[in-house]
Amino acid sequence: MGNVTSLFARKMVAAAGETLDGAAFLTSVGLDPDAPWDPKVMISAAAYYDMLERMAAETDVTELPLKTGASMRCDEYGALGLAWKAAPDLMGSFSRVERYARLWTSVVEYELRPSAKGLLFILHRDGPRRLGLRMSNEASLASAVSLARQVSPGTFTPLEVHIRHSGPTRQEAHEAYFGCPVRFGAELDALLLDEDRLRTPNILGDEGITRFLLSHLDAELAEIGDDWTLATEAKRAIANALSEGVPKMADIARGLGLSARSFHRRLSEDGLSFQSLTEETRRELAEGLLRDDRYALAEIAFLTGFSEQSSFTRAFKRWVGRPPASYRKDQTGH
């Protein structure tokens, strides 16, 4: 099914307010309600849709996607949000999303497409048009408008909003939020935008900052490729923690915004355990450090979570079949 950023789930729950048990809903998708909000922490798209549908069973969610979209802030999207803000104009901002949306979801693609009436900013999302998916689409379109209003001078409104699914009985809230006609039952999920309006300079547009951020985003995009997994994020977190000793599973799970139980379950679904992931991370980190002559063996032992060099030597020999000094000599010639 794919993944979406946990930011969306947290925002939906926050927008619902005290009418629902927000902590319980976040826990149901494996998130720690008290963990920091990190857009890089992903959850299953299917679990996200399930959560939205359970919320809909308890309260009226007609306006929830609009409230969620209105609450979105550029800074919450990390480098991508800053790139949106620093783009020279809204054309640049929307282009950033078209290119880099993969950083926060693997189930949605965006497209800028010219039309007879203006420029379409299209949201492509495959799958059955279940309620959770429909709510997510509405929130995504509402978010794009909210972010545009934060960075562009004056009043920003789309020319039209197109939504593929049928609309609610009362649509006044949608038209009031978007400030334009909202066409439910359309052929696309999209915003119709005025190209001239998109060329208006953004308030904080900065070419220098834009170049820096785009290079950073390109690097992030290349790093995740099409193979984002929880294991990848977990190994990165383990590697960062090893200099303070072997981390506990609960601490790594919390850093990823997950409960320990959910973290364990999701690793098990992929045929992994925290212990095996930690061992693999230590071995890969050790091999990389041994290929760099700047690090002494004692330093490498410390950086891979060992209190003594002798313990590191025994573990490395178990991993690769020979001592670290021998491995380094073969790799570097020293």
N, C-alpha and C positions, 0 to 999 in steps of 0.2 A: 504493500500500500504506500509506503513512504513515510516521511517525517515532516513535522512543522516545528517552528521554534516554540518553546514553552512560554515565551512572552505572550503569545496569543491567548493561551489558556489562562494565564494569570490575569490578563487584561479583561477577558470575558467575565471571570469570577469577580474581579474588583468592580466592574461596571454594574453587576447585578446587585451589589450592595448587601445589606443585611437581610434581604428577603430570603437568602439561601445560606446554607452552611458552606461557605467558601473553602474552608480548610478541608472538609470532607471531599469536596469535588476535586480539589487539587491532589489530594492523597490518592484518589481513585485512579488517576492517570500516572501515578508513580512520582509525583512531585512533592518535595518537602515544603509545606506552606511557609515555613520560617526561613527558608534558604534565600540567598540574594537572587534578584531577578537577573538572569543571564540569557540574552537572546541566542547564545551559542548552544545552550542546552536544548536538545531536541526531544520530542515525544512522538509517538506513533500518531499519524493522521487519523487512523481508525479510532484510537482511544480518544482523541480530541473530539471527533464527531459524536462518539458515544456520550461523552461528558456533556456536550451541548444539548443532546436530545434528552438526557436525564434532567438537565436544568429546565428544559421546556416543559417537562412533565410536572414540574413543581411551581412554575410561575409563567406569566405572560412574557414571552421573549420577542414580541413584535419589534420593539425599539432597542433591544439589547445590542444588536450589531451596530446600530448607529451610535449608541452611547460608547461602545468599545472603540469604534473608529475615531470618535471625537476625542477620546482620552489619549490617543497615541501621540508620542512626542519624538521628534527627530533623534534626540540624544539617546533614546532607549534602544536604538538600532545599532549602536556602536559605530564603527567606521562607515558603514553604509549610510546611516542617518546623517553623519557629518558630511559625507559626499553629496547627499541630497541637498543639504543646506548650503554647501559651498559651491554648488553648480552655478554657472553664470546666469542661467534662467531656468524656467520650469521645463523647457524642452530637454535641457541637460539633466534635470532632476528625474524626470520620467524615464529618460534613457538609462540612467543608472539602475533603476529598478528592472528595466527590461533585461539588462545584462547580468546583474548581480543578485537577482532574487533567489538564486540557488543557495545563497548563503544562509537563508532563513527558512527555506522550504524545498522539499524535493517533489512536491505534488502539484505545484503551480508554476506556470510559465506566463510571462507577460509579453505583449507584442504591441508595438506602435504601428498603426496601419492608416495610411491616408484614405479618406473617403470623400464623397462629394460635398458633405456638409462640414468637414473639419478633419481632425485627427482622432482616430480611435485608440484608446488605451485599453487593450483587451486582456482579460484574465482567462487563461485556459486551465481548466482543471478536469481531469478525467474521472470517471466513476459514476455510479448511480446517483441520481439527484436526491439523495436522502436529506432529511431536515438539517442534520449537522453540517453537511457540505454546503447547503444553501445559506445557512446562517454565516458560515465562514466566508463565503463569497461576498455577501453583503457587507460584512465587516471589513474585508480587504478593500473594497471600493470606497467605503466610507473613510478608511484610514488614508488612502491616497489623497482624498480631498482635504482631509484634516492637515496632513503634512504640507500640502501645497499652500494652504492658507497661512501656515506658520512662516513660510519663507518668502512669499511673494507680496509685494506692496499692494495696497488697495484691497478690494474685495475679489476673491476668486470663486467662481462658480463654473461648473461644467455647462455645456450647452444642453446635454441630455445625459441621462443615466439609463443604460440598457441592462436588464436583468432577465435571465432566461426562464427562471421559474415563475409560477403564478404569484401574484401579490396578495398581501393580507386584505381583509375586508375594508379596512381603513388605511389609506396611503398618505394621509396628510403629514404624518411625522417624517416620512421619507422625502417628500417634496420640500418640506420646511428645512430639513437638514441640508439637502443637496442644493436647494435654491433654484431648481430647474425641473422640467418634466422628467418623471421616472417611468420608463416603459417596461413593465413586467410582461413576461411571456415573449421576450425578444429572442432573436436568433443568437445573440452573444451576451456575455457578461462583460460590460465595457463602459467606460466614460467617453463621451464625445466631447472633444476639447477644441477650443478656438486657437488656431495656430498663431495668430497675431498675439493673443494673450500669453501664449507660451514663450514668446520672445521678449517679454518684459523682464528686465534684469531683476534677479533675486536680491533681497535686502543685504545678504551677507555673502554674495557671490565672490569668490576669490580664486583666480586661476592657479596661483602657486600652491595653495592648499589643495585644490582639486587635483593637480597632477600628483602630489604626494599621496593623497588618499586613494586615487585610482590605482597607483602602483601597488599599494598595500592590499587593495581589494583583489587585484589580479593575482597576487601571491596567495591570498586566502582561497580564491576560486580554484587555482591550480592545485592547492594542497588537498582540498576535499574531493575534487574530481567528481566522479559518480559513485564513490565508495565510502560515503560517510557511514560510520557505525558507532554505536555506543562504545565498543571496544577501543576504537581510535581515540575518542575523547578520554576514556578512562586511562589508557596507557600514557597519554600526555600528562594527565593529572598525577599519576603515580610517579612518572619520571621527575616531575617538578618537586615532589615531596620527599624523594629518597635521601636527599642530603641530611634530612632530620631523622633518618631511620626508616625502616619498612613501615609504610602507612597502614592504618586500619581500614577495613572495607567501609565502615560507617562514615569515616572522615572523607574518603574519596566520593562516596555516594552523596554526601551532603554538599560537597563542592560542586557536584554536577547537578544539584537541585533535585536529587532523588532521595527516597527513603532507602535504607539499607535493604529492606525486604524486596522492594521493587527492583533495585539494582541487581541483587542476587538472582531474582527471577528472570530478568531480561538477559543477563549473561548466560544463564542456564539454557534459555531458549535458543541461544546461538552456539550451544555446546561448549561453553566456557565456564571457568571458575575464577574467582578473584585471585586465588593462589597461583593458578597457572598463568594468568595475565600478568601478575606481579613478577613472576620468574622470567617470563618472556621479555618484559620491559627491562629488567635488570640486565639480562644477557645482552639485549640489543644495545643498551646504553653503554655497557662495558666494552663491547666490541668497537663501538664508535669512538669511545675515548682512547682505547688502546691504539687506534690508528693515528692518533695525534700525539706527537712526541712531547708536547708541552706538559702533559699530565704524568706525574709520577704514579707508580702503582699504588702507593699509599693514598694519594688523592682520589684515584679511581675507586678504590675500595670505599672511601668515605662517600663519594658521590653516588654510589650504587647501593648505599644503605648498610654497609658492613662496618662494624666497630673495630675490626682488626683485619690487617692485610692477609693474615694466614687464612682466615675464614673466607675471604674473597677468593684467594688462590684455589682453595678446595672446591668452592662452588663453581668457579669458572672452568676448572678441569672437568667437573661433572657435566657442565653444559656442552663444552666443545671437544672434550677429550684430550686436552693438553693445557699446561699452565699458561697464565696470561703473558709471561715474559716471552715464551716461545711463540705464542700467537702474534705478539707485537713484532718480533724479529721477522717473521714471515711476511707481515703486512707492510712494514716500513723499511726493512733491511737493517734495522738498528737493534 
